[in-house]
Amino acid sequence: MFFRLNLDKPLEFSTFHRYTNDEFRLWIQQTTEPLSILFIDQGNLSLLINETTEHLNNMNWLLLPKDYEIKISNIDKDFTCQIISFNSENNIITSFSPFLNEKSRYGMTIPQIGKITNKDSINGILKNIFSTKNQKNQLELNINYLISNLLVTVSTQFIQVISDNQQKPVPAKFDWILNWITTHIEDSLNVTDIADKFDITPEYLTHLFNKYQNVSTIKFINQMKISKAKDLLITTNLSIKQIALYLNFQNIKYFMRLFKQETSLTPTKFRNMYSTPFINSLDNQNQEL
């Protein structure tokens, strides 16, 4: 899950606390904050977030919206963390794609879970926020800008990870193949037909996918089809059978099994869990128009 924030106005600080193991357990049960970001100081943490297990350490951040179902699967005894809660005057939009093609002067994208590439810069901002909130006569605007700066830093580190992963030069022909598959994801696709279309062998096509995508050709196709299915589940009223047929799955049971393998949820449970936040987001945008 990705979050799109608009910073034409600073984020609004709510709370900032450090938590031990037991304190964090209590916070998870009681929090009503609209959006929080967690940084682990020490120890490991496993959370069940909307029925998907996520494993975190001190090189990860985690964004937690208030309407997510969160349970602790495992937590180290020496676990400690810092949690900052905040809000925004602007809509915070969620999506399963990272908004990388959106151009906005003030917009930024943050994945729900990300990898910290510069721990010192994050710790420096956290230290400033902690000291500022404890000082008397500090303007509220000061700490709001510090929170905004923290989220910008997190977003920048996310973009850096993507950039580093893209440093490996990709053959132009493979880019064409990826774009063609994405454009034709509703079609019935197989390795042999795709290879024939681009005048290469199926073995070489598989080699390209393993080298540049770290997955097999079939795995990539299935991931793209399930990604498209997610969007259709939360943005249309099509039945699960209609979506499966639209994506050229002739076997509905296979589609449902594949969907659960990729998401840990059945299509029905996924739709019930995510369609309401999407609809609410659209309603909020329509009210502004």
DAMO-V458030 format. One record per backbone hydrogen bond with DSSP energy under -0.5 kcal/mol. CO is the residue of the C=O (numbers start at 0). NH is the residue of the N-H. Records with the same first field share a line. If there is no record, write none. Layout:
# DAMO-V458030
CO = NH ; NH
This chain:
# DAMO-V458030
0 = 111
1 = 94
2 = 4 ; 109
3 = 92
4 = 6 ; 107
10 = 12
11 = 86
14 = 84
16 = 82
18 = 80
19 = 23
20 = 24
21 = 25
22 = 26
23 = 27
24 = 28
25 = 29
26 = 30
33 = 65
34 = 85
35 = 63
36 = 83
37 = 61
38 = 81
41 = 79
43 = 75
44 = 55
45 = 72 ; 73
46 = 48 ; 53
47 = 49 ; 70
48 = 51
51 = 48
53 = 46
55 = 44
56 = 59
58 = 115
59 = 39
60 = 113
61 = 37
62 = 64
63 = 35
64 = 67
67 = 69
68 = 49
70 = 47 ; 72
73 = 45
75 = 78
78 = 20
79 = 40 ; 41
80 = 18
81 = 38
82 = 16
83 = 36
84 = 13 ; 14
85 = 34
86 = 11
90 = 92
92 = 3
94 = 1
98 = 101
101 = 103
105 = 6
107 = 4
109 = 2
111 = 62
113 = 60 ; 115
117 = 121
118 = 122
119 = 123
120 = 124
121 = 125
122 = 126
123 = 127
124 = 128
125 = 129
126 = 130
127 = 131
128 = 132
129 = 133
131 = 134
134 = 137
138 = 141 ; 142
139 = 143
140 = 144
141 = 145
142 = 146
143 = 147
144 = 148
145 = 149
146 = 150
147 = 151
148 = 152
149 = 153
150 = 154
151 = 155
152 = 156
153 = 157
154 = 158
155 = 159
156 = 160
157 = 161
158 = 162
159 = 163
160 = 164
161 = 165
162 = 165
163 = 166
170 = 174
171 = 175
172 = 176
173 = 177
174 = 178
175 = 179
176 = 180
177 = 181
178 = 182
179 = 183
181 = 184
183 = 186
186 = 188
189 = 193
190 = 194
191 = 195
192 = 196
193 = 197
194 = 199
195 = 198
200 = 204
201 = 205
202 = 206
203 = 207
204 = 208
205 = 209
206 = 210
207 = 211
208 = 212 ; 213 ; 214
215 = 219
216 = 220
217 = 221
218 = 222
219 = 223
220 = 224
221 = 225
222 = 226
223 = 227
224 = 228
225 = 229
226 = 230
227 = 231
228 = 232
229 = 233
230 = 234
231 = 235
238 = 242
239 = 243
240 = 244
241 = 245
242 = 246
243 = 248
244 = 247
247 = 249
249 = 251
250 = 254
251 = 255
252 = 256
253 = 257
254 = 258
255 = 259
256 = 260
257 = 261
258 = 262
259 = 263
265 = 269
266 = 270
267 = 271
268 = 272
269 = 273
270 = 274
273 = 277
274 = 278
275 = 279
276 = 280
277 = 281
278 = 282
279 = 283
280 = 284
281 = 285
282 = 286
283 = 287
284 = 287 ; 288
